[in-house]
Amino acid sequence: MMRSPWFMSTPYGNWQKSIVSLIVWYAQHGRDYSYILKAAQHCSPENGWTDDTKQFVKLSIKVAVGDLR
């Protein structure tokens, strides 16, 4: 299990850019939607999860894995 937020500079840096990089990395390595979503949940934004940040992550994962149903 990775430590959160292992990929972001202090204090959190640019969360959107960092979470998209993480999502793309997992998608390029063949992970599916549910796996990436579970991994992304461990990398919360500085101010916590909101409906907008949850939707951003879910849509980013769908785009990355090519599942835009």
HELIX and SHEET records of a PDB file:
HELIX    1   1 TRP A   15  GLN A   28  1                                  14    
HELIX    2   2 TYR A   33  ALA A   40  1                                   8    
HELIX    3   3 ASP A   51  VAL A   65  1                                  15    
END                                                                             
